[in-house]
Amino acid sequence: MENKEKNFEELMTELEETVKKLENREISLDDAIKAYSKGLELSKECYEILDKNQKLVTKKMTEQGLEDFSEENK
């Protein structure tokens, strides 16, 4: 199996599938705990990708002399 880093869309798809598993009322407690833990990891990875890209966009905007669009500046 190829060990490549997943992109945001792949992570979101996997997170959505994990949420569907958790919504299934037939899931065992052990499986629910595993799915919940996996969901937390996936959401963390998604957040890290979004954060990294927000910083990249902010840097590019600053380099071009454009204003920062972050929440602090509203």
N, C-alpha and C positions, 0 to 999 in steps of 0.2 A: 504494500500500500504506500502511495506517495505521501510524504509528510510535508505538505505545503500549508502555508498560513492561509486561513479562510478569509475571504473578503466580507465586507459588511453585509451584503445581500445574502450570502450563504449563512452567515451567523444568524441573521434575522429569521430566515426560513427555518433553521434548526430551533431557534427560540420559540417560534410560533408552533412548531410541531410538539415541542416540550410542553407548552402551555395547554395544547389540546389534550395531551396525555393526562395532565393534572386535572383538567376539567372532567375527565371520565370518572364517574362515580364508582366504577368497578375496579379501580386501581388499588392495589394493596398498599398498606402503609409503608412498607419497605421501598416499593417502587416509587411511591409518591415522594419520599424523602430523597431518593436518588435523582428523580426528575427535578425536584426543587433545587437541589444542589447544582445540577447541570444548568438549570435556568439561570441561577445566580452567576455562574461562571460565564455563560454566554452573554448575559446583559452587561457584565463587567467588560468583556472584550469589545462589545458594541460601543459602550461608553468611551473606552480608551481610543477606539478608532475615530469616533466623532470628536473627541477632545483634541486629538492630534491634528485632525483636519481643520478644526476651527482655528487652532493656533497657526497653522500654515496659511490659511486664508487671511487671518488678521495680520500676519507678518507681510504677506504680499501686498495687502492694502496699505500698510504703513510704509512700505518701500515705495509705493506709488504716490505717497502723499495724501492718501484718502483717510478719512476719519475711521476710528475704531468703532465697530457696530456692537460692541459688547454691552451687556445689560447695565454695567456700571455707568455708562455714558448716556443713558436715556433720561 
